[in-house]
């Protein structure tokens, strides 16, 4: 598994971290909270699960006031909780799978930013389908993605399901040409999985300019 599950080129806001956590409190509950600097905050978020919706989130200031502390401390702790969830997922993604779900290793790609997350899904998504996952807000500044490709592999008797996501709306005609180019050996596997930048698009269109 990757040691660096994500990279991003922008500075996330405290609100994006808070949105990701409040919308996915089951992930917070997976953490070992005892003795952690954010123990009281995590317990407060879990306790108030039914009080807030993503349409109206408590502000960092409101939470700080409830816990009798300062804004800066809460902002740091919200970020720390998120990063610990990412680390837990990186090393033990099976904890994020419920009974009846398939463990899918999802790669998210958005411009120059990317992320990786192991997620339990009841239904395996198909190429071209939309995928909503707001836990990615702090690392990709986006929560809507499109399934680019799904691959399966067997390793030592274990099934691995790899799902590749992108933030852009797919050009289905260009995708068909890209698949044809890969099958004919005109582009590599890495090219096939990567985003179709203008140079790649021009290259593929020139291969089939007689269509």
Secondary structure, 3 states (H helix, E strand, C coil): CCCCCEECCCCCCHHHHHHHHHCCHHHHCCCCCCCCCCHHHHHHHHHCCCCCECCECCCHHHHHHHCCCCHHHHHHHHHHHHHHHHHHHHHCHHHHCCCCCEEEEEEEEECCEEEEEEEEECCCCCCCCEEECHHHHHHHCCCEEEEEEEEEEEECCEEEEEEEEECCCCCHHHHHHHHHHHHCCCCCHHHHHCCCCHHHHHHHHHHCCCC
